[in-house]
Amino acid sequence: MLRVPQLDTDAVRLLNTSSDPIIEFQKIYGDFYVAGYRVGAVNDTMISGKLANKTFFDAKRAVAEGKVAWAKVHKSIHELSASASNEGLIRVEAFDSLMDFHSTFSVQTDDDIVRMGDVAAKNKQRAMTIAARATETLWKDFSLGYEDTVYQDVVDHLCDRGLVTELLLAPFATLREYQYLLARRRINMR
């Protein structure tokens, strides 16, 4: 970081004048501020699957035998039923942050299997060039080179182009200005 993060004037006023400064501050600003950015690009292909297997089996067998005066009666009942089912689902998700490419679908047919292979292969080709594409975009569109400083006014444009891959969040409570304002207030209240 080139400069120490500072609270804006509204935040300072709130900490100085609110009856419950910590709670009021959290309601408006939350617990964290963005302390840093990781600039680059992201490419990912995920193929996931799940399988459910259901089986049901039912068997009944009964034998009845009896004698009635002059005749012998024999009755046999035999039932057998079985059921089995395999239910599967394959899900494909692929994206590339530089190309604003995003594909999500479930594989259900043979055509979907072919599509899955095509999407994965094409996205792999994009992934193999992502570092060069990110570097070129950063240089051509933003005049940023390796380890250059990124200023706040550029960050929104970087986010819009899919070039911010991570945010470093830091708690407001660690800011010296925040701590100082609360400590000064406690001293003044004595």
Order of alpha helices (4+ residues) and beta strands (2+ residues): alpha-alpha-beta-beta-beta-beta-alpha-alpha-alpha-beta-alpha
